[in-house]
Amino acid sequence: MAKLAELWEVGVSSVGKYGALAILIFTLAVAYEVAGIIYNLYFHPLRDFPGPLIQRASRLPWAIRHALGSQALYTQKLHDKYGPIVRVGPNHLTFTDPRAWKDIYGHRVGTEGDMAEMPKTRVFNKTIRSQPTSILNADREEHSRFRRALSHGFSDNAMRQQEPMIKKYVDLLLQRLHEECDNGKKALNIEAWYNWTTFDIVGDLVFGQSFHCLDNVDYHPWIEFIFSSIRFGAITVAMTYLGLGDLVQLLVKLGGNAIKRVRKYTDDMVRTRLSMEKDRDDLFEGLIKRREDWNLSFQKLSANAFILVLAGSETTATTLSGATYLLLTHPEILEKLKKEVRSAFTSVDEITISSVNKLSYMLAILNESLRLYPPVTSGLVRSVPEGGEQIAGHYVAAGTYVEVQHWSMNHSKENWKDPWAFQPERFLTTPEEAAKAGNQLEALQAFNVGPRNCIGRNLAYAEMRLILARIIYEFDLKLSDDSKNWIERQKTFALWDRIPLYVNLTPVER
């Protein structure tokens, strides 16, 4: 018994020591966090910039909202409250002053070497460290090489050369819609149809083969994975933002089978493309031609192909979906567009990539749709380099995360008269006339500015104008009751997590 009592006392003593150690560790951790909060609020270089107390103190609120798909929508409300600059995290500013576009993303004059542009932030740009570099996440020098190689494939002249192929898929889209619409009695998810078309087009332009979405009237498994990964991508960014980047790499390894399957499928399509005859003169040909000269790895080729397909399809389908919804909820604007399109052409054969350029009201509608429903709402984050920078007239310390969020910029009452109203006419005037009316047209930069602006602008406008013109020419459209408040019911994880957009399409009798 005495021995048992002795052991008991030793055990209690050990528990006491470990308990005291645990309390000490916990106390130190709390003290560290409190010290960090005090520093962020009162001593941080960004302490004078406005924002909610909790977001100035901690990164956690921003990260949670980003993971839940509400961050960009909430940040816009903060700009309404605090003005054109908001501190959304201890080391993170967002801007709605149009000058910030050039200050953050434009060419930096009078700098040397790699500092000719404000660098992308790795927290957002290289969340999964094992990813090969591509035009999206490459450093300045490599990005410039990629861009030069790809630029010809995205030129106006290249679009005209590719028109027969693009038109083939647009023709197939309209054929399928006529077959499926049941003379207006059946509501179709037009959002999915737009996706199927743009993925089929860009699949052919990059891989030399379609995803056959329009043929099968369904998504390809490769595309389904892309959409299912949008939320996961937001979570990995949020975790990395909180300093949990190593845990993200572990989670990717543990759940990497899905990623491996997509990479394998992408690799297989790239191999098929490489086996085709040379000088195909598509979006990918520029990189293929320089593969040997640059010692470009197969992994980098595949990574660039993946980005080109995603960027060249998803954003275009998003804009077409948004434009369709906005038109169907504003019948007077839809009527004006119908008159413009149907009076401009006497047959479907007249609707071409060149001829749709004369549809000025349609272009205004697309621009206003890009403003109200931008395909990319946020996430274009840069890091201020050594020495700090002047952004929109304010000095910002080195190391700060800075960005313009499209959703906030496009809905700022300082930039737009009635910013929530769908008014295409604001894009039918000169910039000077628009400014007098309260619309700062330079605030809309749907394709970004500077050396990293979107290389696919010409392709996007060509597809959007051609597809929308054909649909308006051939169908009368009506929004299904199931799709009311379509935009308001969505979440955005930088890209929209779109929901179905049901529309009744009635063929026009001629």
N, C-alpha and C positions, 0 to 999 in steps of 0.2 A: 504493500500500500504506500509505503514511504517513497518507493521508487516511482510509482505512478504519480504521486503528488509532485515529485521533483520534475518529472517530465512535463507535467501540466504547467508548472510555473515557467519552465523554459519555453514551452510553446506560446504561452500568453505573452511572455517577454518578447519573443520573435515577432508575433503578430503586432505587438505594440511598436516595434522598431519599423516593420514594413509599413504599418499604418501611418506612422509619423513621416516616413519617406514619401508615401503616396500623397499625404496632405501637403508636404513641402513642394513636391513636383506640381501638384494642382495649383497651389498658391502662386508659384513662380509663373506658371502658364497664364493664369488669370492676370497677374501683374504685367506680364509681357503684352497681353492683349490690351489691357487698359492703357499702358504706356503708348502702344501703337495708336490707339484711338485719340488720346490726348495730342500726340504728335500730329496726326492727320488733321485734327480740327484747329489747332492753334499754332503749329510750327511748320507745317508742310508748305513748300513753295506755291502750292495752289490754294492756300487757305482763304484768299480773298475772292475766289470765284464762287458764285452762288450755286446752291443746290440743296436738296433735302439733307438735314443733319445726319440721318442714318447712312446715306450714301456717301457723304463726305467722310464719314468715320470708318466705313467698312466696305469691302468689295462684295460681301455676301448678298446684299439686296439685289444688286445688278445681276449677279450670277444666277440667283434663283429665278428672277423674272426672265432671263435669257433662256434658261432651261425649260421654262414653262410656256414659252412662246408669246410673252406679253411685253417684253422689254422695249422694243421699238415703239409700240403703241403708247406705253407709259411715258417714255422719254419725250414724246411729242407734247404730252400734257405738262411735263416739267418745263419745257420751253415756253409754253403759254404762260406759265406762272412766273418763271425766273428770267426770261428774256433770251437773247440770241446765243448766249454761252451758258452751258450748264455743266456743273461738276457731278457726273453720274457715278463716280467712284473716287477713292482717295487720290488716284493718279490718272484720271480719265476725264477728258472734256469732250463735249459734243457742241457743234456750232450750227446755227441756221443763218448766219450772215453769209450772203453769196460770195463775198471776198474769200471766204475760207476754202472754196473749191480750189482756187489757184495756189493759195498759201500752203495748203496741205498736200495736194496731189499734183500740182504743176511742176514744171522744170524750175529748179532753183538756180538763179543767176549768181555768178561770181563765186561758185564753189568748185572744188576739185575732186577728182577721183569718184569714189562710190557715193559721194554726197550730192550728186547732181539731182537727186530726188529724195524725198523724205522716205526712209525705209519702212517697209511693211513690218507689222508687229508679229513676231513668231508665235505669240500666244494664240493669235487668230489664224495665222497663215501656215503654220507648221505644227498643228496640234498632234498629228500622228507622225512621229519623227522618222519612221521607216519609209514614208512616202518618197518616191523618186521626185526630183524637181521637174517642174513643168512651167509653162508660160505663166501660170497663176502664182507660183511661189518661188520662182527663180530669183537670184540676186540681179542687180541692175545689168551687169554685163551679159549674163546668160539670157536674161529676158530680152535684151535688145537683139541678140542673135536670133532667138526664137521668133521674135516679132518680124524681123526683116525677112526671114525665110517664109513666113506664113502670109505676109502682107499681100502678095500678088493674088493669092487665092480668094481674098476678101475684097478685092477692088471692084469698082463698078463694071469694068470691062469683063472681069471674071464672072460676075453675076449674070451678065448678058450671055456669056458663053454657056453657062450652066442652066440657062432658062428652060431648054427642052426637058431636062431631067426634073427640074423643080416643078414645071407645069404638069409633068406626068403624074406626080403625086397629088397636086392640087386637083387635077381632073378626077383622080381616083377618089379623093375625099368627097367631091361633089356627087360623083356617081353613087357612092355608098350612102350619102345622106338622102339622096332621092329614093334609094331602095329601102332605107330604114324608117323614113319619117312617117309613113302611112298617111300621106296627104295631110299632115298637120295634126293627126289624131294621137300620135305617139310622141311623148316627150323624150328627147334625146339629151344625154349628158354631153353638151357641146364642148365642155372643158376637156373631156377625155379625147374627143375627136380632134381637137386642136393639137393635143399632145401627140397623138398617134401620127398626125401628118408631119409635124415638125421633127419628130424623132426619125421617121422614115426618110425624110429629106436629108437631114444632116448625117444620118447613118450612111447613106449612099455617097454623100460628099466627102466623108472622112474614111470610112471603111471600104467603100466600093460595093456596099451591099445594104439593102434595106433591113429594118427590124421586122418588116411584114406585119406591122400593127394594123394598117388599113386593110390588108388582105384578110387577116384573121379577125378583125374587129375586136381586138383585145391587146392588152399590154404584153410586151416581151418580158420574160423574167429578169433580164438585165435592167430594164427600166423600172420594174416594180421594186427591185432592190434599192435603186437610187432614191425613190420616194420614201421608202421605209427607213432609209438612213438619215433623213433630214433631221429628225428629232434626236437621234443618237449623236449626230454631229454637234448639235447645239449643247447637248449635255457634256460632251468632251471639251468644248470651248469653255463652258462655265467652270468645269473642274480645273482646267489649266489656268484659267483666270484667277482661281483661288489658290494657286500654287500646288495643285495636285497633279502636275503633269506626269510624274513617274507612275502614279496610280493609273492614269489614263493609258499609258503604254502597256501596263500589265493587263488591264481589261481588254485592250485590243488583242493582245496575244491569246488570252483565254477564250475570247469570242471571235477569233479570227477566221473561222471556217467560211463564214458568209463573205467576208472580204476577199478571202483567197478564191472563192468561186467566181466572184465578179472579176477579179484580176485575171483569172484564167480565161474567162470568156472574152474579156477585152484583148488579152494576148492572142487568143485564137483568131479574132477578127483582124487584128493588126497583121498577123502572119498571112492571112488570106489576102489582105491588101498588098503586102509586099510581094506576093507571088504573081500579081497582075502585071500586065504589060507596063512598060515605063512610059513617062510623059502622059499620064492620065489627066494632068492639069486640074486637080481638084483641090480641096482645102488642105490636104495633107501632103501634096506632092512636094512642096517647098522644103519640108523637113527631110523627106525621104532622099531628095537629091543631095542633101548635105550630110547625110548620115556618116559616110566614110570620111569625108574631109574633116568633120568635127569629132570623129570618134564617138558618135552619139550612141549610147547604149540602147538596147532594145527596151529596157525598162523605162527609159525617158521617152522613147517614142510612144510607148503604150500609155504612159501617164499623160502626155500631151493629147493623144487621141481621145482619151477619156474626158478631159476637160473641154476639148473642142465640141464633142458631142453634147455634153451636158449644157454648156453655156450657149451653144447654138440652137438649142431646142426648147429647153425649159422656160427661159425668159421670154421667148417669142410667144409660146403658148399661153403664158401668164398674161401678157399684155392683150392678146386677142380675147382671152376669157374676160378680162376686166373691161375691155372696150365693149364687148357684147352685152355684158350685164348693165353697164352704165347707159348704153343706148336703149336697152329695153325698159329701163326705169325712167327714161326721159323721151317719151314718144315724139315730142315736137322736134327734137334733135335727130331722131331716127328718120322722121319724115323728110327732113332737109337732106340727109345723106342719101336716102332712097332716090330723091329727085336728082341729085348730082350724079349718082352712079348710073341710073337708068336712062338719063338723058344724054350721057356721054358716050354710050355704046349701043349699037344696034344688034350685036350678037356677042356670044361668049368668046368667039375667036378674036375679037378686037381687044379683049382684056389681056394685056401683057405687062411685063415688068416695066417697060418704057411708058406705055399708055396710061397706067395708073398714076404716074407722076403728076398728071394734070388735075388730079382730084385734090384740090387744095383744102376743101372742107374735111375730107377724110383724113388728111395729114394732121389737121388741127385736132380732130377727134382722137387720133392715136397719141398725139403729144399730151393732150389733156388727160387721156387715160393713163399714160406713163406718169403723169403728175399725181393723180388721185390714187392710183393703184400700182406703185412702182414694183417691178419684179424683184428687186433687191431692196429690202427696207433698211438694212444697217449692216455693220460688220466690216466696212472698209477702213480699218484702223491702221494708223501709222504711228511711229515712235519719233518724237522730237529728237534730233541729233544733238551732239555736243555743242555747247554754247547757247542753246535755246533758240527760239524762233519767234518772229512777229507773226501772229495769226489774227486776221481780221482786226488789226490795230491794237492787239494786246500781246505783251511778252508772255511766252509760255516756256517754262523751264525744260531743260533736257531730260529725256526719259519719259516724258508725259505721253500717255496714249491720247491721240486726237483723232477725231473723225467727223465727217458730215453724214448724218443719217438721212437717207432720202425721204423717209416717211415724215420726219420732223421738218426738214427743209421745205418739202412740197406742201405742207399744211400750215405753214407759218403765216400768221396774219400780217406780219411785217413785210412779207414777200408777195402776198397775193390778196386781191380783193375777194371777199367771200371764199376763203380757201377751201371750204368743203363743198362748194357748188360745182357742178359739172357744166362748164362754160367754154366750149371749144373756141368761141369767138375771140378769147383773149390771145390766141395764137395766130390770129388773122391780121394783126396790125404790126407796125414796126416796133422795135424795142423801145424807142422814144415815146411813141403813142401809148404803148402798154404801160410804161412807167408812170405816165401822167394819170392813167386810170387805176394805178395801184398794183400793177403786176410786174414784178421783176423777172423777166423771161430768162435772164442768165442764171436764176436760181435753179431752174430745171436742168440738170445734167444727168439724164437717165443712163448715159453711157460713160459717165465720169469724164475727167479731163486729164491732160498731161501725158507723160510717157506710158502710163498703164491704162489709158482709156480703152474701152472695149473695141477690140479689133473687128468684131462681128456686126457693127452698126449697119453697114450696107446690106448684109444678108438679112438682118432682122427686119429692116424697113421693106425690103423687097418682098419677103414672105408675107409680112403683115398686110401690106397694101393689096397684094395679089389675092390672098385668101379672103380678106374681108370684102373686097370688091366683088368677087365671085359669089359669095354667100348672099350679099345684099342684092345683087343682080338677079339671082335665081330663086330666092326665098323671101317670103314674109315671115317674120319671127315674132314669137310671143313668149314671154317669161312664164314658166310654170310657177304655180303657187308654192311649190316645194322649195323654190330658190329665192324667195324673198329675203331681204337683208343678207345677201350672199357674202359681201365683203365683211360686214360686221361680225359674222359668225365664224370667221377664220382666225387662226393663230399664225404667227410668223416667226420662223427661226432663221432670220436673215432672208431666207427664201420662204415663200408662202406655203403653208400646209393646206393646199387648196381642197375644198369640198366640191362635190358634183354641182354643176350648173345646168339645170334642166330647162330645155327650150323646145317649144313646138315650132317646127319648120313646115310651112305650107308652100309648095312650089308655085311660082308666079306663072300665070297663064299668058301666053303671047300668041 
